[in-house]
C-alpha cells in the first residue's frame, strides 16, 4: 500500500505556481510613523543609563549649593567675625559679611589672653597618641577578626558591635575610675588612653580586610607566609585608604573632645585646646570677635589634616577589594 502526499500550490490571482509579492511591512510602518498627526516620530527615545538631563543637573547643583551653604556658611561667618576690628559693629541688624578693615588683632589677643600654643601642643599630643593607637591596634584587631581562624572569633566581633549601641556617657565613670587607679588622672596620657582604640575603627578595618579575596591568602600560606607576613605584604597595601579614614576620624575625635578632658584634667597647664577656649569665653564673653578667633584656631588644624589626607580618605570610602 503506497501513501502518496500531494502538495498543491496556492493559486493567487488566477495563476498557479506564482507567489504573490510579500507586503512591504517596513514601508507601511514607516508610512504609519510619518503619518502621525502630531508630526513626531513614533520611535520613543530610550533614556541612556547614567546620563542626566539638563533639568536633573540644575536640580542637583541647586541642592549641592544649598548643602554647601548650610555646612560651610557658619565657618565662613566665624572667619569673617574673627577678622573684624573693634571699630566695626557686629551687632547691627544688617552686618557685613566681608570685613571693611580686616585685621588679625583678635588672634593676637587670644594668644595673649590664654597660653594657646601650649593648649595646641597638648591637643596635638593627645591626638597623635590616639591616631597611632587606632592605626596599630584597630589594624591588628581587624586583621585578626577578618583573616584568622580562632575560637570565639564571632563572639568577639559581636562584642565590638554591641559597644556601638552604648553612648560614651554610659561608661565615662568607669573609665575615669580606671584611669585614676592607673595613676593617669590629670595627665595627658589619661586623656588619650580610652581613645587609643575605637570599636568603629576596628569594624572599618574588619570590613576592609574582608574584601580581600581568600585565594590570595591561601596562595601565600602555600608559599610559606605566616600571619604577619600576609598582613605586611598582602593586606596592608590593599587597605591604605581605610587606614587614612580611621586616622582622620581618630584625629578629629581627639581634637574636638571636650567632656572627657574636662573630667580628667585639673591643672591649667595640662588643658587641651577645646577646654582652654572655655576660659576665653568666660573671660571675654562680650567680645565675640575673640571667641570667633579662638574657634578658627581650633578649626584650622582639622582643615589642614583633611586637606592633606583627602585623597586617601575618598580612596578609603570607595575601597572595596583588591584593584588589579
N, C-alpha and C positions, 0 to 999 in steps of 0.2 A: 504494500500500500504506500503510495507516494503522496507526501504532503507538498503541496505547491502553494507558494506565497506570492500573491500578486500585488504589485505596487502600482498604484495609479497616481499619476501626476495631476496636480490641481489644474483645472482649466480656468484661466483668468483672461477675461477679455475675449473669450471665444476661441483662443488658440491654445492647443495642448502643448505642454512641454515648455512653454515660455513663461518665465517667472516675472512677476511684476516688480518694478523697481522699489527698493526699500525707501520708506519715508525719511525725509531729511529732518531727523529729530533735532540735530544741532541748530539747523537753521530756524526750525519752529521755536525752539527755546530762546534763541537769540532775538527772534522777532517778538516773542512774548515779553522778553525783558525790555526791549526797546519801546514797546507799546504801552509801558506803564503810564497811567495818567499824570503822575507827579513828575515824570521826567527823570527820576532817579534810577540808577542801576539796581536790578533785582539782587545782585550779589551782595551779601552782607559783609561788612568789613570785620575781619577777625582781629580781636584785640591781642596784641603781642604781649606775652607774659614778661613782666619786668619793665615795660616801657610805660611811663606815666604821661598822662595828658597834661596840657598846659594848665587846666583847671586844678588838677591834683597837685602840680608843682607849686602853684600860687598858694593853695591851702597849706601845704607842708611848710613853705618858707614863712608864711604868716605865723604858724604855730611855733616854729623854731625861734623867730624873733620875739614872740611873746614869752616863751620859756627863758630865753636869754635875758630878757629884761627883768624877769622875776628873780632869776638866780644871780645875775651879775650886778643888777641895779643897786642893791644895798651896799655892796663893796665899793662901787664907784662913788656912791654918795658919801660913804665914810672917808674915802680918799679925798674927795672934794672938801669935806669939812675939815680934815686934818691939815689941809694946805691953806686955809683961810686965816688971815691975820686978825688981830684983836679989833681993828677998826671996821671990820666987815660984819654986818648984822646977820646972824644965822637964825634968828627967831622971827624974822619978818614973815608976813603972810605969803609973799612970793619970793622965796630965796633963790639966789642964782646958783645954778649947777656948776658953772665954771668960776673959780675964784678970780676976783678982779685984780688982786695983787698976791699971787702965790708966794708962799714962804714956808721954810722948814723950821721955823721958830718953835712950833709946837712939839716937834720931835726932840729938839734940844732941851725943851722944858721937861719932857718926860725923862730924858736921861739924867737931868739934874735933880728931879724930884725923887726918883727911886733908882736903886742900882740895877738898871735894866739889863746891862751887859752880863752881870752876874746871874740874873734870873734866866737870861737866854742860855748861858752856859750850863746851868743846872738842867734846864729843859732838854737841851741837846744831849747831855749825858744820859738822862733817863730814856730819851727816845733812841739813842744809839744802843743801849743795853737791850731794850725791847725789840728793836729791829734785828739785832744779832741773835737774840734768843729765839725769836719766831722763825727766822730763816733756818737756823740749825735744828731746833727741836721739832718744829712743825714739819720740816722736810723729812727728818728721820721717822717721826711717827706716821706721817702719811705714806711713806715708802713701806714701812712695816705692815701697815693695815692693808695696803693695796697689792703688794708684790710678794709678801712672805706668807707661808702657811704655818700657823701655830695655833695651839689650843686657846680658846676663849677670844679669838680674834673678833668674831661678830659681837660678842658681849662688850668688849672694849669699844668697838665702833658705836654700839648703841648707847654707851655711857657718854661718849662725846656728843652724840646727837641730843641726849637728854639734857646736857648742860646748856644747850642753846635756849631752852624754854625758861631757864631761870634768870630773872633780872639780876643785874650786878648788885643792887641794894640788898638782895636776899642773903648774900654771902659776905658782905663787906665787914660785918662784925667779926665773923670767924677769921677772915683774912687779917684783920687788924690784930687780933689776939695772937695769931700765928707769927706775924711779923714782929710783934713786941716780944714774944717768947724767944725768938731767934736773935734778939738784940739789934734789930734794924729799925726801931722806931726813931723818928726824927733823923732819918738817913735817906739819902737818895737811892741807895740800893733797895731799901724797903719800899720805896715808891715804884721802882721798876720791877721788883720781883714778881708780883701777881700777873703782870702783863707780858712776861717773857715767853709765854706760850698761850695762844688763844685757840679755843675749840673750833672756831670758824676757820682759822687758818689751817688747822690740821685737816679739816674736811675738804678745804680747797686743794690742798696738796694730795689728799687721797683721791679725789676725783681726777686730778691731772695725771697722776701715776697710773690710774686705772685705764686711761685712754690708750696707753701704750700696748701694742699687740703682745699677747702671751708668747707668740712664736719667737720673738726677739730674745726674751728671757730664756726660753728653753734652748735656743741655739747657743747662748752664752754659757749656760750650765753645761752643755755638751762639750764646749771648748775648755771647761775647767774654771770658769769665773766664779768667784764667791759673791756673797751678797753685797759687800762694799764695792767690789769692782763693777758689779752691774749697776749699782747706784751712781758711781762716779762717771763711768764711761758710756752708759746707755740711757739711764733715766734722767739724770740731771740736765744734759743738753736738750732734752725734749720738753722740759718744764721751766725754762728760764723765764718765760713770760709770767707764769703763775707766781714764781718767786718774787718778781718785781711787784706784782699785785699785793702780796702779803707784806712786802717791805713798805709799800705806801700806806696800806691800812694800819700797820703797826706804828709807823711814824706819826700819822695823823691822830690815832688813838692816844698815844703817849703825850703828844704835844698839846692836844686840846683837853686832856683830862683835868678836871677841876676838883671833883669831890674827894677822890682818893688822896691826892697830895694835901688837900686841906685837912684831912683827918690825921695823916701820918706825920706831917711836918709841923714843928712848933717854932723853930729858930728862924728869925727873919733872913739870915744869910743862906739858908737852905731852900728857900721857897722857889718854886718853879714860876715861869712867866705868867701863866694864867692866874695863879694865886696872887702873885705880886702885883698884878694890874688892879686887883681889888683895892689895894691900898691907894692907888692912884685915883680910883673912882670915889673912895671915901674922903680923900683929902681935897680933891678938886672936883667936887660933884657938880659945881655950877659951870665949870669950864668944859664944855662938850668938845671943844677943839682938841684938848689934850687927851681926852678919853678916846676920841676917834684916832688920834695919832698912835696911842698905845694899842688899839685894836689892829691897826695896819701893821705895826711892828710884829704882832703875833701872827698875822696872816701871811706876811711876806715869805718866811721860810717854807711854809706849806706850798705856796705857789711855785717856789723855786724847785723844790723836790719833785713836784708833779711835772713841771716843765722838763726836767732832766730825764725823768723816767717814763714819760707818757708813751713813748714808742714801745717800750716793753710792757706797759700797762695794757694797752689795747691789744698787743700780741697775746697777753695772758687771758684777756677776756674772750678772744676768738680761738684760743687754743683748744684743739680737740683731737689730739693724737699726734702721730709722727708724720711730718710733712716730708715727702720724698725729694 
